[in-house]
Amino acid sequence: MPEKPLKAVLENLFVSMQKDPEQRKRSALMDCWQEAAGKHVSAHTKARFSPGGNVTVWVDDSTLAFELSRRYKPALLKRLRNQFGEEQVKDLRFFVGELH
């Protein structure tokens, strides 16, 4: 079987990702997260859509995770709902861990 050039493999991968609505939604969240959360917060967090309309946010600092969940969650939730709609973003959950 002949090997495909890397360029062709990557192009096929990007085309297939663009066709997947879930992948587009995840990409859109990554694109808007810095604006929604702010530059400082987004540098210490990583947001992902989870099943059921939840957005899971991994935070690299426990104090920041506590502040986000107690103080900033309503504002962040509102911004994400404005961007994606209430049916797409039902809740925002924060977890402490390494950012991958």
Helices and strands as residue ranges (DSSP letters): H 6-19, H 21-37, H 39-43, E 45-50, E 54-59, H 62-67, I 68-72, H 73-84, E 91-96
